[in-house]
Amino acid sequence: MKNNDLLLRIESSMPFLSKAEKKVGEFILNNPKKVPGMSTQALSEACEVSEPTLIRFTRKLGFNGYKEFKLQLSANFVSQQLENTPVRVDINDSALTIYEKLTAFTIASLKSTVNTIDGGNLELAANYIYLAAQKKHQIFLSGMGASTVLIKEFQIKMMRLNIQTIFYEDIHLRLEACTNLKKDDLFICFTTLGSSIENYELIDIAHNKQAKIIVITQYGNTKTSEKADITLYTSVIENNLRLASQTSIVLQSMVIDALFLTIALKNYDDISKDVQETKKLFHNLGHTVI
């Protein structure tokens, strides 16, 4: 991470921290400029937690320890002020003000996701999808609630690449169908916080069937990604009115577009030819291609 993204990473990770670790996170978020000058003992006392808890907190964020964490936090303030930190929506805000805050919130999350998502994993995920399609392996999709919107978008994008995917909205049918997964089939799960038990059940089945697993989720959701071969992390910060759900859809939609274009460019000439044939067919039928 770079610039002010360390604080965004902390706020994004808050739903997945223990009660004691959340105390550390809250203190740092409320006193970011004060922390670099505090020792391990001073910070742990200020947060009313043990020093081992503080060390676990920094390691969950990907650092070797508190010293490395402090150096990164200090570097943030040298390079950039916290100008992109998402603002809170107030009950008296006008519709336009809410729109402006939502826009700022989404833009901050989009910029942060450039750093939370691993470029190598993004490329690898596109390769997994492409190879699964080439080798006629099943590509099984899952997600709960609002994530089904993303699944439909993903299905349409893949269909336009002549890549067929499997998704059942009924959870019982989805569980049943998932038992048909075979070794090297592909299982893709869309989730934000990973709070739905059904996702864990399906991932367990896919893992036991030796399918490849891709998880697209919010940064910090390590539990859902424990058994994943590839995890694509977006940066979404939970706020006071749970507005992150819509931002999460925007961010994961961007990931879908990136995967779609990466796969499309692997076989661009054939895909361009297919697009032209589709347009011609629709034109002959009196329809317009959307």
C-alpha positions, 0 to 999 in steps of 0.5 A: 500500500502507499500514500493514505491507503494504509488507513483505508486498509485499516478501516476496511479490515475493521469488520474482520478484527477481534474485539481487542484488535478493533480497539487498536484500529479505532485508536489509530484511525482517530489519532493517525498522526500521534501513533508514529511517535508512540512506542509499543507499550505506549500504544498498547496502554492507550488502547487498553490491550496487550502488546501481543494483541498490538503485534497481531494487529500489525501482522494481520495488516501484512507487516512483520511487526509494529516498527515496520507498521509505524514506518509505513504510517509515517511515510503516508503523512510525508507523501500525502494528506488524508484527502480521500478519506470517505466522509460520513452521511448525515441524517440532515444531508440533502440529496445532492450532498449525499450524491457528492459524498457517495461519489467521493466515497466510491472514487476513494475506494476505486483508487485504493483498490488499485493497491489492494488488488494484486496485479499478478493474481488478476492476470492469473484469474483471467488465465484460470477462466480462459484455460477452464473454457478452453479445456471445457471445464465447468465454471461455477459461480456463487454469491449471496444477496446483492452479489447475484447482480454481479454474477449476472453481469459476469455471466453476460460478459463471459457469454460474449466471449463464448464462455459458459458459466453455471449459476443457480439462484436457489441455494439448494440447487446451487449446493446440489450442483456444486457436488458435480464439480470435478478436479480442475473445474473452476469455482468463483465466489463474489462476496463483500464481508463473507458473512453468509454461511452458504459461501463457506459451505460451497467453498468447502465443497469446491475445495474437497472436489479439488476445483480451482477457487477464485474469491472476489471480496473486500480487503481484510476478509481472509476467512473466506479466502483461506481455501481460495487459489486466488483472491482478488481484494477490493477496498471498501470501507464500511460507513455509518449507513452501510453505503459500502454495499453499492460501492462494493458492487461498483468495485467488483464490477470493475474487476469483472470488466478487467477480467473480461478485457484481459480474456478478450485480448487473448483471442482478439481477432476471433472475438472481433469476428464473432462480434461482427457476425453477431451484429450482422445477425441482429441487424438481419433480424431487425434488432440492435446489439446492446 
